[in-house]
Amino acid sequence: MNISILPRDTLTYDLGSLDFLWNNIYANGLILGTKGSGATLKLYYWAQNNWSHGYDVFKRGNVDDIDGAVYSGAELGYHGFYGWDGAQYVRGAFLLARATENWGSGHHGARLEFYTTTSGGGGAYRVVIDHDGTLRPYADNTYDLGSSSLRWKNGYFKGIDINGGEYMLYLEHTGSQNWLHAYQVLAPNMASGQHLVIAEGGVARSKYNTAHISFYFDGIDSPNNRLSLGLFLVDDVLNISGTGNVGIGTTNPTFKLQVAGNVGPDADDSYDLGSSSLRWKNGYFAGFLDIGSLQIGGTEVIDASRILKNIASIAQNLLPDADDSYDLGSSSYRWKNGYFGGLRIDTDAVDSTPAMFYVIGTHDPSGIGGAGIHIVNKNTTADALSMIRFSGYDAGGYQRHSGAIVWGKEGDWSTTGQYPGFISIWTRPAGGEEKERLRVTSDGIIRPGADNTYDLGSSSYKWKNGYFAGTVDAGGFSVSGAALSLKHLADVDSALSPSTGDVLTYDGTKWTAGEGGGGAGHYAPYVGDETELSTTSTSYTVMKEFNFTYLSTANITPSTMIVVVEAYNNTSGETTTVGVYIDGTLKAEISFTETSYTVKSASIDLSALSLSDGAHNVQIQMKVTGGTGYIRLTEVWMR
């Protein structure tokens, strides 16, 4: 049935009243309009229940939906706002409700969307209140919240995420308090070792691509708590510790400013480090200090030309910056005097410029004077020594003393005018110790360093002539390397025969060695060797080997052999044993428990061996119980 009910006059009659209300009005549409004053929809309701309705909009689903239920994205209804533009009614804004899920039992999610139009007539959805209460813009990075002239008074947020735009976060504070907070971040539940990032920004959260301001927590009230300015995954760019120390490149600075790297000005020769009134107390450098000039206490000590001056003393080593490269003084600029506790001249040169000590002066022929080296020993003790020592380096790089020229006092100098002294020469043999070899005494006597120990010349290095005004007292002579024959002596008679007769025997014609009237003949050296050898073997090992002849037809019939050996073991408590083998058979043993070279001997009765005519072999073998055994001097004597 199509029925229209119209009032008789416009804007004259009501449909019901506030006292007489229609229960419900069901209509496909409700139009309120007038050509006069604007249309007004007035909704009156009596709030008699907990939930009172202003007006409701009911929405059913499409006829194709199951049971006609609302589907996700369906418009539930809207409240539109229109205005007359002179030609037609145009919608300026509306509020739309939209389902956010397919509706069913317990599922009725929906959101509100706010739509406005611009002055050009275009419109768009601007703001959304989601089903979970989230207030958000309809489009990303499109709309502002407030403006520079219309600002919200306060905003309360648990978190805020601002992304994009010229200003990521712009805060303006006009308060008058002493402490003005742009923003404050507190994390009361931080654990020791955690970082709280206060601000972070960059192009990507990867190493070197993002910068941050962060707080490192070590513990409550800990001085190791620090504020850091750094890059992503680089925490030690700039750190301020709880004690106020600042570190660049270090996370735990121990100084007010500690830098892990080089520090330099941004322009050469432009800035000072300290001033004349504000000076650094001390400076510590492991390397060199490169400066234009140096002043100490306001006085220049090294000028720009690197000239040293105004130095009172130097309480340290003075070294050049390169070995064997610089002089101390020159031929034209000489130091007047030099006073040293010691003077060492050292070089590794192996060419024509070895280490030399030059003393250049004018000789005074009237006495001792002119150029020279003057060594003074202030020790007043008797026999005090002074020396010029000579050393070298071995293959292992160790310095070894090898010789010296020594001066020493002879006796007591307490008597006025009595200052006797000697000069001696010391040398060191291979494998041995330094020993005095030659001495010139205070009364001019030239003597060996020890009695009956050293030779004057040798079989290959002989003095040409010897001239003596007095007596030559010698244990024996040789001529051209052979023992002196008595035929070189004149008027030889039996008086030369010793009274005991056990060394030489004179038969009226010749001297012979052998059985004398008072003994059993004499021993003669047969062979000797001073080669140093060693072994760690616990069984006998051949160290040295000799041969000797037994020939009865030529009257070469030695009856006794004495073997002299110098040996030791380098380990205390261990034993070195030297065995003497004749023709492969052990005939004698000599044991050494000493830890330094010791000379011992063994005697072998050759007459008991029934030696046959011919050559016979002697082996010197050695073994140890532990450690290392050493053997050096070996002599074989025959009688």
C-alpha positions in Angstrom: 0.0 0.0 0.0 1.4 3.4 -1.0 0.1 6.1 1.3 1.5 9.7 1.6 0.6 11.7 4.6 1.3 15.4 4.2 0.8 18.4 6.6 -1.6 21.0 5.4 1.0 23.8 5.8 4.8 23.8 5.8 6.5 24.1 9.1 3.2 24.3 11.0 2.4 20.9 12.4 4.3 18.3 14.4 4.2 14.5 14.1 3.6 13.7 17.7 4.9 15.8 20.6 7.3 15.4 23.5 4.3 14.2 25.6 2.8 12.0 22.9 5.5 9.9 21.2 5.3 7.4 18.3 6.7 4.1 19.5 8.8 3.3 16.3 9.0 4.7 12.8 10.0 2.2 10.1 11.0 3.8 6.9 13.3 3.2 4.0 14.4 6.7 4.3 13.8 9.8 6.3 14.3 13.2 4.7 14.2 16.4 6.6 14.4 19.5 4.5 13.3 23.1 4.1 13.9 25.9 1.8 14.1 28.3 4.7 16.2 27.7 7.7 18.4 24.6 7.7 17.0 21.1 8.3 17.4 20.0 11.8 17.2 16.4 13.1 16.3 16.6 16.8 16.5 13.3 18.8 15.0 13.2 22.2 15.2 10.2 24.4 14.3 9.3 28.0 17.3 7.9 29.8 15.3 5.3 31.8 17.7 2.4 31.2 21.5 1.9 31.6 21.9 2.2 27.8 20.0 5.0 26.1 20.0 5.4 22.3 20.1 8.6 20.5 19.5 6.9 17.2 20.4 3.5 15.8 21.3 2.4 12.3 20.7 -1.2 11.5 22.5 -3.1 8.7 21.8 -6.5 7.2 24.1 -8.4 4.9 23.6 -9.0 1.3 21.1 -11.6 0.3 23.8 -13.9 -0.9 25.5 -13.9 2.6 24.8 -16.8 4.9 21.8 -15.9 7.1 22.2 -12.3 5.8 25.1 -11.7 8.4 27.4 -8.7 8.0 30.7 -9.5 6.3 34.2 -8.0 6.8 34.5 -4.6 5.2 30.8 -4.0 4.9 29.5 -0.5 5.6 27.3 -0.6 8.7 25.9 2.8 8.1 27.0 6.4 8.0 26.0 9.9 9.1 26.5 12.3 6.2 26.5 16.0 6.2 25.3 17.9 3.0 25.1 21.5 2.0 23.4 23.5 -0.8 26.0 25.0 -3.2 23.4 27.0 -5.1 22.8 24.3 -7.7 22.7 21.1 -5.7 23.2 19.4 -2.4 26.8 18.4 -1.9 28.2 16.1 0.8 30.9 17.8 2.8 31.7 15.1 5.4 30.4 11.9 6.9 31.1 9.4 9.6 31.1 5.8 8.4 30.9 2.6 10.4 32.6 -0.4 8.8 32.8 -4.1 9.9 36.3 -5.3 10.5 35.4 -9.1 10.4 32.7 -11.4 9.3 30.0 -11.1 11.9 28.7 -14.0 13.8 28.2 -15.1 17.4 30.7 -13.2 19.5 32.3 -11.5 16.5 31.1 -8.0 15.8 34.3 -6.0 15.1 33.8 -2.6 13.6 35.6 0.7 13.2 34.6 4.4 12.6 36.0 6.2 9.6 35.9 10.0 9.3 35.6 11.5 5.8 36.1 15.2 4.8 36.4 17.2 1.6 38.9 19.8 0.5 38.0 23.2 -0.9 38.5 21.8 -4.4 35.7 19.3 -3.8 37.9 16.2 -3.5 37.4 14.1 -0.4 39.1 11.3 1.4 38.9 9.3 4.6 41.2 11.0 7.2 40.9 9.4 10.6 40.1 5.9 11.8 39.1 4.6 15.2 39.9 0.9 14.9 37.9 -1.9 16.6 40.6 -2.1 19.3 40.4 1.6 20.1 43.5 2.6 18.1 43.3 6.2 16.7 45.2 6.4 13.5 45.3 8.3 10.2 43.6 6.6 7.3 46.7 6.9 5.1 50.4 6.6 6.0 52.6 9.7 6.3 49.8 12.1 5.0 48.1 14.0 7.9 49.3 16.1 10.8 48.2 15.9 14.4 47.8 19.6 15.3 49.7 22.4 13.6 52.2 25.1 14.4 49.4 27.4 15.5 46.9 24.9 16.9 48.7 22.6 19.3 47.5 20.0 21.7 48.1 21.0 25.3 49.5 17.7 26.5 49.9 14.2 25.2 50.3 11.1 27.3 51.9 8.1 25.6 53.5 5.0 26.7 55.6 5.0 23.5 55.9 7.2 20.4 57.3 6.2 17.0 58.0 9.0 14.7 59.3 8.2 11.2 60.0 10.5 8.2 59.8 14.2 7.7 62.4 17.0 8.1 62.1 16.8 11.9 62.0 13.3 13.4 61.1 14.7 16.8 60.7 18.4 17.5 60.2 19.4 21.1 59.9 23.0 22.3 60.0 23.8 26.0 59.3 27.2 27.5 59.4 26.3 31.2 61.4 28.3 33.7 62.7 25.4 35.9 66.4 24.8 36.3 66.1 21.3 34.7 64.0 21.3 31.5 63.2 17.9 30.1 62.9 17.5 26.4 62.0 13.9 27.2 62.9 11.4 29.8 63.4 7.7 29.6 63.6 5.5 32.7 64.2 1.8 32.9 64.1 0.8 36.6 64.5 -2.9 35.9 67.8 -2.7 34.0 70.3 -5.5 34.7 74.1 -4.9 35.0 75.7 -4.9 31.6 72.6 -3.7 29.7 72.5 -0.7 27.3 69.5 1.7 27.3 69.4 3.4 23.9 68.0 6.9 24.5 68.0 8.0 20.9 69.0 6.3 17.6 68.9 7.3 14.0 70.5 6.6 10.7 70.0 5.0 7.3 70.0 1.4 8.5 70.4 -0.5 11.7 73.8 -1.9 10.7 77.4 -1.2 11.7 78.4 2.4 11.1 75.0 3.3 9.5 73.2 4.3 12.6 74.2 6.7 15.4 72.9 6.5 19.0 72.9 8.1 22.4 72.8 5.3 25.1 73.2 4.6 28.7 75.3 1.7 30.0 74.3 0.3 33.3 76.9 -1.4 35.5 75.1 -1.2 38.8 73.2 1.1 41.2 75.4 4.1 42.0 78.3 2.5 40.2 81.0 4.9 38.9 81.2 2.6 35.8 77.8 3.7 34.6 78.3 5.7 31.5 76.7 7.8 28.8 77.8 6.8 25.3 77.7 8.5 22.0 78.4 6.0 19.2 77.5 4.2 16.1 75.5 1.0 15.8 77.6 -1.9 17.1 80.4 0.5 17.9 80.1 1.4 21.6 83.4 3.2 22.4 83.3 6.3 20.2 82.6 8.8 23.0 81.9 7.7 26.6 81.4 9.7 29.8 81.8 7.7 33.0 80.1 8.1 36.3 83.2 9.8 37.7 83.1 12.5 35.0 85.9 11.0 32.9 85.6 11.3 29.1 86.9 8.6 26.8 87.2 8.7 23.0 87.7 5.2 21.7 87.7 3.7 25.1 84.7 2.5 27.3 86.3 2.9 30.7 88.4 6.1 30.8 90.6 6.6 33.9 91.5 10.2 33.1 89.4 13.3 32.6 90.1 12.9 28.9 91.4 9.6 27.6 91.9 9.0 23.9 92.6 5.7 22.2 94.2 7.0 19.1 96.0 10.0 17.6 95.0 13.5 18.6 95.8 16.5 16.4 94.7 20.0 15.7 92.7 20.8 12.5 95.4 23.3 11.3 99.2 23.3 11.6 100.9 25.6 13.9 97.7 27.3 15.0 96.7 26.2 18.5 98.3 25.8 21.9 98.2 22.9 24.4 97.8 24.8 27.7 99.1 28.4 28.2 101.7 30.3 30.2 99.2 30.6 33.1 97.4 27.3 32.7 100.0 24.6 32.3 99.8 20.8 32.3 101.7 19.4 35.2 103.5 16.5 33.6 103.7 14.9 30.1 104.5 11.2 29.5 105.4 10.0 26.1 106.6 6.6 25.0 107.8 7.9 21.6 109.4 11.2 20.5 108.2 14.8 21.0 108.5 16.8 17.8 108.4 20.6 18.6 109.6 23.8 17.1 111.6 24.8 20.3 111.7 23.7 23.9 111.5 25.9 27.0 111.9 24.7 30.5 110.9 27.1 33.3 110.5 29.9 30.8 114.1 29.4 29.5 114.7 28.1 26.0 116.9 25.0 26.0 116.5 23.9 22.4 115.9 26.5 19.8 114.2 26.2 16.3 117.6 25.3 14.8 117.8 22.3 17.2 120.7 23.9 19.2 120.9 22.7 22.8 121.7 25.4 25.3 121.2 26.6 28.9 121.3 23.0 30.2 122.5 22.7 33.8 122.7 18.9 33.9 121.3 15.8 32.3 120.1 13.1 34.7 119.6 10.3 32.2 121.0 8.4 29.3 121.8 10.5 26.2 121.3 8.5 23.1 121.3 9.2 19.3 118.2 8.2 17.4 120.2 5.9 15.1 123.2 3.6 15.7 126.7 4.6 14.5 125.4 7.7 12.7 126.3 10.9 14.6 129.3 12.5 16.2 129.6 14.2 19.6 131.4 17.4 18.5 133.5 17.7 15.4 137.0 18.5 14.2 136.1 22.2 14.3 133.7 22.3 17.2 135.2 20.4 20.1 134.1 19.9 23.7 136.6 21.4 26.1 136.7 18.6 28.6 134.7 15.5 29.2 134.2 13.8 32.6 132.9 10.3 32.6 132.5 7.5 35.1 133.1 5.1 32.1 133.6 5.5 28.4 132.6 2.7 26.0 133.4 2.7 22.3 131.3 0.0 20.5 130.8 -0.8 16.9 129.8 -3.8 14.7 131.9 -2.5 11.8 133.9 -5.2 9.9 135.3 -2.9 7.2 138.1 -0.4 7.3 136.5 1.8 10.0 136.5 -0.3 13.2 136.0 1.2 16.6 138.9 3.4 17.5 139.8 5.7 20.4 141.8 8.6 19.2 144.0 10.8 21.4 145.6 13.7 19.4 148.0 16.0 21.1 151.7 17.2 21.2 154.3 15.0 22.9 156.5 16.5 25.6 159.9 14.9 25.1 161.1 16.0 28.6 159.0 13.4 30.4 155.7 11.7 30.5 153.1 14.1 29.1 151.4 15.3 25.9 148.7 13.2 24.3 147.7 10.1 26.2 145.2 8.1 28.2 145.2 8.8 32.0 143.4 6.2 34.1 143.1 7.0 37.8 142.0 4.5 40.4 140.8 6.2 43.6 140.8 3.0 45.6 143.5 3.2 48.3 143.4 -0.5 49.0 146.7 -2.4 48.4 146.8 -4.3 45.1 143.9 -2.3 43.7 143.7 -2.7 39.9 142.8 -0.7 36.8 142.6 -2.1 33.4 141.9 -1.8 29.7 139.8 -4.7 28.8 139.2 -6.4 25.4 136.1 -8.3 24.6 134.3 -9.9 21.7 131.0 -11.5 20.9 130.5 -15.3 20.3 128.2 -17.0 17.9 125.4 -16.8 20.4 125.6 -13.0 20.6 127.1 -13.0 24.1 130.0 -10.7 25.0 133.1 -12.5 26.2 136.1 -11.0 27.9 139.2 -12.2 26.1 142.1 -10.0 27.2 143.2 -7.0 29.3 146.1 -4.7 30.1 146.1 -4.4 33.8 147.8 -2.0 36.2 148.0 -2.7 39.9 149.5 -1.4 43.1 152.4 -3.3 44.5 152.0 -3.3 48.3 151.1 -0.3 50.5 151.3 3.3 49.3 151.1 4.7 52.8 154.7 5.8 52.7 155.2 9.2 51.1 157.0 9.0 47.8 156.5 5.2 47.5 154.0 4.3 44.8 155.1 1.0 43.3 153.0 -0.4 40.5 153.1 -3.1 37.9 151.6 -3.6 34.4 150.5 -7.1 33.2 148.9 -8.6 30.1 146.0 -11.1 30.5 144.7 -13.4 27.7 142.1 -16.1 27.5 142.7 -19.5 25.7 140.0 -21.4 23.9 137.6 -22.9 26.5 139.6 -21.5 29.4 139.6 -18.5 31.7 141.5 -15.2 31.6 144.9 -15.5 33.2 147.8 -13.3 33.7 150.5 -14.1 31.1 153.2 -11.4 31.4 154.0 -8.9 34.1 156.4 -5.9 34.2 157.1 -5.2 37.9 157.8 -1.9 39.5 161.6 -2.6 39.5 161.6 -3.5 35.7 161.5 -7.2 35.9 159.7 -8.9 33.1 158.3 -12.2 34.2 155.6 -14.7 33.2 152.2 -14.5 34.9 152.8 -17.9 36.6 155.9 -20.0 37.4 156.9 -22.8 34.9 153.6 -22.3 32.9 154.2 -20.3 29.7 156.7 -20.4 26.9 158.7 -17.6 25.4 158.2 -18.2 21.8 157.3 -21.6 20.3 158.5 -24.1 17.8 157.0 -22.1 14.9 157.4 -18.6 16.3 161.0 -18.1 17.6 162.8 -15.1 18.8 165.6 -14.2 16.5 168.3 -13.6 19.1 168.5 -13.2 22.8 171.2 -11.1 24.5 171.8 -11.5 28.2 174.5 -9.9 30.3 173.9 -12.2 33.2 172.9 -15.8 33.8 170.2 -17.7 32.0 168.5 -20.1 34.4 166.6 -22.7 32.4 165.3 -26.1 33.0 166.5 -27.2 29.6 167.4 -26.1 26.1 166.7 -27.2 22.6 168.4 -26.3 19.4 166.4 -26.3 16.1 163.6 -28.1 17.9 165.7 -31.0 19.2 167.1 -31.5 22.7 170.5 -29.9 23.2 173.2 -32.5 22.8 176.0 -32.5 25.3 178.4 -32.5 22.4 177.7 -28.8 22.0 179.2 -28.2 25.5 182.9 -28.0 26.0 184.9 -29.9 28.6 182.1 -32.3 29.5 183.2 -34.7 32.2 181.8 -37.0 34.7 181.0 -34.1 37.0 177.8 -33.6 35.0 176.5 -37.0 36.2 173.9 -36.4 39.0 174.9 -38.0 42.2 171.7 -40.0 42.5 172.0 -41.2 38.9 168.3 -41.7 38.1 168.0 -39.2 35.2 171.1 -39.4 33.1 174.0 -41.8 33.0 177.5 -40.8 31.7 179.8 -43.6 30.7 182.9 -41.4 30.0 182.0 -41.1 26.3 178.3 -40.3 26.1 175.2 -39.5 28.2 172.3 -42.0 28.0 168.8 -42.0 29.5 167.9 -45.1 31.4 168.7 -46.9 34.6 170.7 -44.7 36.9 172.5 -45.6 40.0 169.7 -44.5 42.3 166.4 -45.2 40.4 164.5 -46.9 37.7 165.1 -44.6 34.7 162.8 -41.7 33.7 159.5 -41.0 31.9 159.4 -39.3 28.5 156.3 -37.7 27.0 155.1 -39.8 24.1 151.9 -38.0 22.8 149.6 -35.3 23.9 146.2 -33.8 22.8 144.2 -30.8 24.2 141.1 -31.2 22.0 137.9 -30.8 24.1 135.4 -33.5 23.6 132.2 -34.6 25.4 129.7 -37.5 25.6 126.4 -38.3 27.3 126.7 -42.1 26.5 126.4 -44.5 29.5 128.6 -47.0 27.6 132.2 -46.6 26.6 132.7 -44.3 23.6 136.1 -43.7 21.8 137.2 -40.1 22.4 140.9 -40.2 21.4 143.2 -42.8 19.8 147.0 -43.2 19.5 149.5 -45.8 18.3 152.9 -46.7 19.8 155.7 -49.0 18.7 157.3 -51.9 20.6 160.5 -53.1 18.8 163.0 -55.2 20.8 165.4 -55.3 17.9 165.9 -51.5 18.1 165.9 -51.5 21.9 162.4 -49.7 22.0 160.9 -51.7 24.8 158.8 -49.4 27.1 157.9 -51.1 30.3 155.5 -48.6 31.9 152.8 -46.3 30.5 151.3 -43.4 32.4 148.1 -41.8 31.0 147.3 -38.3 32.2 143.7 -37.1 31.6 141.9 -33.8 32.4 138.1 -34.4 32.6 134.9 -33.6 34.6 131.1 -34.2 34.6 128.8 -31.1 34.4 126.1 -32.6 36.7 126.6 -32.9 40.4 126.3 -36.5 41.7 127.1 -38.1 38.3 130.4 -39.8 37.4 132.5 -39.6 34.2 134.8 -42.6 33.8 137.8 -42.7 31.4 138.9 -46.1 30.2 142.3 -46.9 28.7 142.2 -49.6 26.1 145.4 -51.2 24.7 144.8 -53.3 21.6 141.1 -53.4 22.3 141.4 -54.5 25.9 140.5 -52.3 28.9 143.6 -51.9 31.0 142.9 -48.9 33.3 140.0 -46.7 34.5 140.0 -43.2 35.9 136.8 -41.8 37.5 135.8 -38.1 37.8 132.9 -36.9 40.0 134.2 -33.3 39.9 132.1 -30.6 38.1 135.1 -28.7 36.8 138.2 -29.8 35.0 140.5 -32.0 37.2 143.8 -33.7 36.2 144.2 -37.4 37.1 146.4 -40.2 35.9 146.6 -44.0 35.7 149.7 -46.3 35.4 149.8 -49.4 33.2 152.6 -52.1 33.5 153.4 -52.8 29.8 156.0 -55.5 30.7 153.1 -57.7 32.0 151.3 -57.5 28.6 154.0 -59.6 26.7 153.8 -57.1 23.8 155.0 -58.3 20.5 157.2 -56.3 18.1 155.2 -54.0 16.0 152.6 -51.2 16.3 150.1 -51.2 19.2 146.8 -49.2 19.6 145.8 -47.0 22.5 142.2 -45.8 22.8 140.9 -43.3 25.4 137.2 -44.1 25.8 134.7 -42.4 28.1 131.2 -43.1 29.6 128.9 -41.3 32.1 126.3 -42.4 34.7 124.4 -39.2 33.8 124.9 -35.6 32.7 127.6 -34.8 30.2 131.2 -35.9 30.5 134.0 -33.6 29.2 137.6 -34.5 28.4 140.4 -32.0 27.3 144.1 -32.5 28.1 145.3 -36.1 27.4 149.0 -37.1 27.7 150.7 -40.5 27.4 154.1 -40.9 29.0 156.4 -43.9 28.5 159.4 -45.3 30.5 
